[in-house]
Amino acid sequence: MIIPAEKELRSVLARFAQARIEHDVCPTGLTSRTLEDTTYTLCVMTGARTAEDALRTADALLEQYTGRTSVSREEEALAA
């Protein structure tokens, strides 16, 4: 699995959370498709088959990111 950049992972997690909230509050065809799309993206990004597994993997990746002591400017530029 290619490890996603922290910025991209956080972005997809935020979109997933927003889609989940919107669908739970007022489910429509659009909110359903948006949730399906973001779930698929999150699963592909984390190499998981279910949303639950993808969220667990994303949590583990975020722990790894925050566990780093320093990031070089080159790594920062590559992640952007």
C-alpha positions in Angstrom: 0.0 0.0 0.0 1.2 3.5 -0.8 1.0 5.5 2.3 -1.1 8.7 1.7 0.3 12.1 2.6 -1.1 13.4 5.9 -2.7 16.4 4.4 -4.6 14.3 1.8 -5.7 11.8 4.4 -7.0 14.5 6.7 -8.8 16.1 3.8 -10.6 12.9 2.9 -11.5 12.2 6.5 -13.0 15.7 6.8 -15.0 15.2 3.6 -16.2 11.7 4.9 -17.3 13.2 8.2 -19.2 16.0 6.5 -20.9 13.6 4.1 -21.8 11.3 7.0 -23.3 14.2 9.0 -25.3 15.5 6.0 -26.6 12.1 5.1 -27.6 11.4 8.7 -29.4 14.7 9.1 -31.2 14.8 5.9 -30.7 11.8 3.6 -31.2 12.4 -0.1 -29.9 10.7 -3.2 -27.2 13.4 -3.4 -26.0 12.8 0.2 -26.0 9.1 -0.4 -23.9 9.3 -3.5 -21.5 11.8 -1.8 -21.1 9.4 1.2 -20.5 6.5 -1.1 -17.9 8.4 -3.1 -16.0 9.6 0.0 -16.2 6.1 1.6 -14.8 4.6 -1.6 -12.0 7.2 -1.7 -11.1 6.6 2.0 -11.1 2.8 1.5 -8.8 3.1 -1.6 -6.5 5.5 0.2 -6.1 3.2 3.2 -6.3 -0.2 1.4 -9.4 -1.2 3.4 -12.6 -2.9 2.3 -15.1 -1.3 4.7 -15.5 2.2 6.1 -14.9 0.9 9.7 -11.6 -0.7 8.6 -10.6 2.4 6.7 -11.3 4.6 9.7 -9.2 2.3 11.9 -6.3 2.4 9.4 -6.6 6.2 9.1 -6.4 6.5 12.9 -3.3 4.4 12.9 -1.7 6.4 10.1 -2.5 9.7 11.9 -0.8 8.3 15.0 2.3 7.6 12.9 2.3 11.1 11.5 2.0 12.7 14.9 4.7 10.4 16.3 7.3 11.9 13.9 9.6 14.4 15.6 10.5 16.5 12.5 9.7 16.7 8.9 12.2 18.0 6.4 11.2 20.8 4.0 11.7 18.4 1.2 9.2 15.9 2.7 6.8 18.8 3.3 7.1 19.9 -0.3 6.5 16.3 -1.6 3.4 15.9 0.5 1.9 19.1 -0.8 
